């Protein structure tokens, strides 16, 4: 831990006080008048709107419920019943025997990984905990956060997604040409899906179009490789495209909900992940079939892994760039980009070391994700950003894009056993990544909480003075 502090301070740039570093208990807040319907409604609306932002960003049900309950209890609504589902937040406040209960509800219409908005809401919650902000001021701040423009122009996200694809291709062993083609293909996917989104096309078909676009340059390169006189692995282009498309799915939140006791929401999120993944597979399969009918050469696959300890420096840099560009594409703040890159590099190093020790990809992915989740909690407090930002970005280089394509290729060639094995392995790696992040964050909270409680107990211990006669 002492060795990590200088590195973290260097990465974060500067450290600001957060709720986790406060060692004094907050002053007691004067609770609102429970008979004042307008004030109670204002507090409930503030609580569910904070919950809406964090739930839409992929935060688990338990953490969302904790956020909503904290806001309500801070302002005096101590007896609340909160129900968080996949797309709705409901809260009931018991105001005593003589007053009817108050309630409100918020529906989550849109989901997006906007890390800047998530970090701003997290800072607002920390500020409420530290300074006990009046409800009207907190609500005005939240309105400004929700309506604020993104910190970067839209083309920055397109470039970031494209650089991420090139970094993934390098991580899998591709060269400069494969990285350049992956860059162009991903830029085409992003801009095309942006246009389709304006027309309201469902995300399943957007992922299907993305899968088809990712497979098209690989098919063309495989067909004309001999004429061009190049020897490349076109499958890495498809694998990079799959990784980019999978990176935005809420896999971590789905597994966290399943582990922490929210099976209904976990089932809904997992179904969404499976449907979006199915759209990617369907788009790739359609492009491969069209290529075969047109007489093109379908990119072959190699069943050996693309990662190795020989290319450790290259893979560490590629993993760091992958995590950094993913965070940038999700509009993470500048202070969070270095933390995300550090998490990606840490995950790759841990994955390779565990795999070299003789463990399989599932165990290696789980151990690496656990370390990333733990590092996410530590770095997040220094970089003043939610742990989810570092954790999700850190596991992105480990997503099983190549296994998904191997399984799809085998199924299309009537190799059902190999195909099912690869797809199940990809599913196992994905679940191991999400479970590892959850375990790492639990370790961080478990190690940190006793230290905070000890410091609070030390400060609150009364001082006994001896009187001199």
N, C-alpha and C positions, 0 to 999 in steps of 0.2 A: 504493500500500500504506500509506504513512504517513497518508493522508487517511482511509483506511478504519478505522484503529485506534480513533479516538475514537468513531466511530459504533458499532462492534462492542462496545466496552466499555460504551457506554450501553445497547445492546440487551440484552446478556447480564447486566447488573446487576453482577456481580462476576466476577472471573476466578480460577479455581483452577489449581493446577499440574497439568499433564497430562504424559503420556509424551512428547508432542511438544515440550514446553518444557524438558525435562530436558537439561542440557548435560553431565552427568557420566555415565560408564558405570556400570551397576549392579555391585555387588559380586558376585564369582563365587559361585554357589550350590553347595552340596555335593550332588552327585547322589545319588539314591536307590540302594539296593542292588538291582542287577538280579536277584539271586537271591531276593529277597523277593517272592514272588508277590502277597501282599496289597498291598504298597506299589505295585507296578507296576500292578496292577488298579485301584487307587485313582486313580492319575494318568491312566490311560487313560479311566476313567469320567468324570473331571473334564473331560478334553479333549473327549470326544464330547458331553457334555451342554452345554458351552459352544457347540459347533458346532450342536447341535440348536436352541438358542434363536436364534442369528443366522440359520440357514438358514430357520427358520420365519417369520422377519421379512422375508424377501425378499432377504437378502444373497446376492451371487453365489457360485458354487462356488469360484472362485479365492480370494476373501476368506475364505470359510468354511474352506477348506483351510489357509490361512495362520494363521487363529486356532487351529485344532486343532493344527497342527504347532508353533506357538509355545508352547502350554501344555505339550505333551509334551516339547519340547526344553528348556524352562526347568527341568524337574525331572530331567533326565538321560537321557531317552529320545531320543537324537539320531538314531538310525537307525529311522525310521518310514516306513511306506507307508500313505498315506491315500487313501481312495476315497469321494468325495462324489457322490451321485446326487440325483435329484429328491426322494426321500423317505427316504433312508437315509445313514448315515455309518458307514464301516468304517475301522478303524485296526489295523495290525499293527506290533508293535515287535520289532525284531531285538535279542536279548539276548546275542549272541555264539555262538561255535561249540559251547560246552559246555552251553548252556541252550536250551530250546525257545522259539520265538517266542510272545509274548503278543498277544492280539487281543481286540477287543470291537466291538460294533455297536450303533447306536442308530437307531430308526425314528422319523421325524417324522410324527406322526398328525394334528396340527392346525396350521393356518397362520392367523396373525392379525397384524395390524400393531399390536403393543403397543410403542409407542416408549419407554415408561417402563422396561419390562423390558429392551429392547435397550440403552438407555443405561446401565442398571445393570450389565449384563454387560460392556459396553464399559469402564466404570470399573473393574470387577473385573480385567479383563485388563490395563489400565494399571497398576493397583495391583500385580499380580503382576510386571509388568515393572519397576516402580520399587522395590518393597519386598521382592520374593521371598517371598511369603506361603507358609507351610507348606501342603502339599496338603490336610490335614484342615481347616484353617481356611478355605481357599478353597472347599472343597466345602460346608462349612456355610453360608458366605455365599451360594453359588449356590442352595442349598436355600431359603434365606430369600427370595431374589429371585424364584424361580419360584413360590413359594406365597404371595407377598405380594398383597394386594388392590390393585385399581386405585386410583390416586390421586384419582379423581373418581367420583361416583355414576353409575349407568348412564344416568339421564335427561340428564346433561350431554352424553353422546355423541349422544343423539337431538337435543338442541337444537343441537349443533354441526353435525351433518349438515344439519339444516334451515336454519341460517344460511348454510351453505356453498351450498346450492341457491339461496337468495335472492341471495347475492353473485354467483353465476354468472349468474343471470338479469339482474342489473344490469350485469355485465360484457358481456353480449351485447346490451344496449340496452333491456332491459325496465324498466318503471316500478315504482311502489310496489305496484300491484295484482298484477302478474305476480310480483313478489318474494314477496308475501304468499301467493299461491296455491302457488308453488313450495315455500315454507316448510311449509305444511300438508301438501302431497302427499308431501314427503320424510319428514316425521314419520310419516305413515301407512305409508310404505314401510318405515321402520326398525322400527317397532313390529310390523308384520305379519310381517316376515321374522324378527324375534326370536322370535315365537310359533312360526312354522313351523320354526325351527331347533331348538326344544325337542323337536319331534316327529321330528327327524332327516330332514327333507326335504332332498334333495340341493341343492347351491348353484345348479345350473343352473335348477331350477324356482323357487328363491327369486328369482333374477335375472329370470326370466320373469314372476313375479308383480309384482316391482318395476317392470318395464317397463310392464305393464298398468296399474298404479296411476298411474304418471307420465303416461300418455296419457289417462286418463279425465277429469281436470279440463280438459285442453286441448280435448277433444272437446266437453264440456259448454259451455265458454266460447265455442267457435267456433259452436256451434249456437244459443245464446241471446244472442249478442252484439248482434244487431239489436234484439231485444226489450228488452235492458237499456240500449241506447243508448250502448254503449262501443265504442271502436275500439282493440283490442289485438292483439298477435301471440301467439296461443296456442302456436305452435311453440317459443317460448323456454321454456315450462314443461317440455316434453318434453326439450329439449336440456339443461336444468338437471338433470333427473332422470337422463338418460343419463350426464352428467359425474359425478354423485355415485356412480352405480353402477360406473362405470369406474375411479374413483379408487382403489378398494381392490385392484385387480388387480395382479399382479406383472409388469408390463410391463418395468420397468427391469431387474429381475433376469434376465428372459428374454433381453433384448438384450445385457446384460453378459455372460452366459454364452456367447452366440453369438459375441461379439467376442473374448472372452478365452480361447477354446479349450475350451469344454465344450458341444459340440453336442448331446449326448444330453439333458442336463438342460435345455438351452435349448429343445429341441424339445418336451419335456414341459411346460415352463412356458408356452411359446407356445401349445400346444394348449389348455391350461387357459384362457388369456386369450381365445382364439378361441371356445371353448365358452361361457364366461360372457358374452361379447359377443353370441354367437348367441342365448343365452337372453334377453338384454335386447331384442334385435331381434324375437324371436319373440313376446314379451309385448306389445310395442308394436303389431306387425302384427295380433295377435289382437284387441286392443282397437279398432284402426281398422276391422277387418272387421266386428266386432260393431256398431260405431257406424254403419257404412254400411248394414248389414242393417236396423238399427232406424230408419233414416231420418235419422240425425244428420249433421251437417256435419263432414267431416274437416278438420282444420286445414291450410290451404294453406301453402306455403313460398315464401320469397323467396330466390333464388339469390345475392343480393349478401351480402357479409360484414357482420356486425353490429358490427365493431370499426372505429374511426376515430380519427384524431389529434385531432379536435375535442373529444372526450370524454376526453382523456388523464387529467385529475385523477380523474374518476369511475372510470375503468378501473383506474388504479393503486391507488386505495383498495379497489376491489372485488377486484382480484387479491390484495392483501395480506390482506384479510379471508378470501378463499377459502383461501389457504394456511394461515392461522392456524387457522381452524375445522377444516380437515382434520387438522392436527396435534393439535388438541384432541380431535377425535373418535377419534383413534388413541391417546389417553392420553399425549400428549407432556408432558414436565415443563414447568413454568412458564418456566424459563430458556430452553427451546427454542422457545417460542411466538413470541417477538419475532424470533428468528432466522428462523423459518419465514415470518413475515409479510414480513420484509425480502427473503427470497428470492423470494417471490411477486411483490412489487412490482418487484423488479429484472428478473424474467423478462418481465413485461408491458411494461415500458419498453423493454427490448431488442427484444422482438418487434415492437412498433409502429415503432420507429426503423428496424429492418432492413426491414420491409415498406414503409415510406415511401420507402426508398432504391430500391425497384423489385424486390425479391426476392419470391418466392412464399411461401406459408405453410409449406412443408416446410423451406426454407432458413431462414426466419425462426424457426421453432420450434427447429431444430437449434442455431442460434447462441445463441438465448435460453437453451436448456437447458444449453449449454456454460458460459455465464456463471453460471447457477444452480449447476451442479455445482462450478465453481471457488469460488464464494462459499460453497457448502455446506461445502467443506473448510476454508475460512478461518474461517467463523463457528462451525463445530462445535468447533474447538479452544478458542475463547473461551467458548462456551456449554457446553462439556463434554458434548457429545452427539454421537452418530455422524453422519457426513456424510449418510447415507441419509435421516435425518429431515428435514433442510433441503432436500435435493435433491428427494425425492418430493413433499413439500409445495409446493416452489417451482414445479414443473412442472404441478401440478394445475390451475391456472387456464387452462392452454394445451391441455388435453385436447379432442379434436375432437368434442364431443357434438353440435353442430349439423350437422356434416358427416355423422355417422352417420344422423341423422334424415332429412337431405336425400336420402341414397342410398336409405334404406328407402322413403321416400315415392315416389321415382321408380320403384323396382322394382315397387311395388304398383300403379302406374299405367302399367305396361308401357313405361316409358322406360328400357330396359335399359342403353343406353349412358351416359346421365346417372347412373343409379344406380350402375353399376360404377365410373364415374369418381369419384363422391363417396366411395364406400366405400374405394376404393384410395387416394384422397387422405387419408382419415382414417387408414388403416393407415400411410401414409407419414409423416404427422405424428406418430403414436404412436411409430414406430421412430426418427424424428429426435429426438424428445424423450429417449427412453431412450439413444440413442447419444450425444447431446450431454452428458447427465449423466455418462456414462462417460468421455468425453473431458475434461470439466472436472475430474473427480476425478483423472485421470491428470496433467493439467497441475499440479494442486495438489501431488501427490506428487512430481512431477519437480522443481518449483521448490523445494520444502521440503527434500528429502533432501540435496542438496549443502550447504545452509546448516547442517544438523544435523551432517553429517560434518565440515565445516570447523571447527565449534565443538568437536567431540570431538577432532579432531586438534590443535587449539590447546591444549586442556587436557592432552592426553596427551604433548605435546612435552616432553622432559626439559629441565630448566633447568641450564645449565652455569655453575658458579661458579668464578671465578678465585681461586686461593690467593695470598695476599700473603706474600712471603718476608721 
